Amino acid sequence: QLQLVESGGGLVQPGGSLRLSCAASGGTLDDFAIGWFRQAPGKEREVISCISYSGFSTNYTNSVKGRFTVSRDNAKNTAYLQMNSLKPEDTAVYYCAAEFRPGENCPLFGWPYYYWGQGTQVTVST
């Protein structure tokens, strides 16, 4: 059973950076696409990024495009979300999720994502 654990969240000032990690255990991420999601207080969960199983294809929602970068290291069984130029509206619980998709297509919508992490809190505030 694949298990995902996010880490790297915390409190950061506007304009700052954080790097989130999504570490997998109980299986390999080699054939899985990874999605990153977030949920702000009082709001629905939203997808923000996807990276294909090889890392060749990535996709971002408009609100984070140009500021966030998703990557992965399959040798370390870990995916990453580098977040730069953070804004107060980026405050949310961030989740990673894995979907078995050994192909290069990585859409933001339409996949159910069977495996989920527990989330890590990101707070952007002065």
C-alpha positions, 0 to 999 in steps of 0.5 A: 500500500503506497503511503505519502507524507508531505513535509516542508510547510511552515510560516513564511513572509510574503515574497518568501519561499518554501519547498514541500516534499512528498515522500512515498513508502510502501511502494515505488512512485515510478509509474505514478503521476503526482498531483499537488493540491491545496485547501484554504480555510472555508474553500474547496480543495483545488488542484495546483500542479501535476507532474508525470511519472517521468517528470517530463510533463508538468502542468500548473494552475494559473494562480501559481504558474511562474511562481511554483515549480514541481519536480520529482526524484524517482530514485528517492521516491520523492516529489517536490513543490518549490514555491517562490514569491509566496502570497497571503492567498497561498495560505492553505493545507497542501497535499500531494496525491499519486495516480497510477499513470505510466504516461506523459499526459498530466492533466490538472483535472479528471483523475481521481488520485487514489493515494493521498498524503495527510497534508502540510500547512503553509501560512504566508503572513507578516 
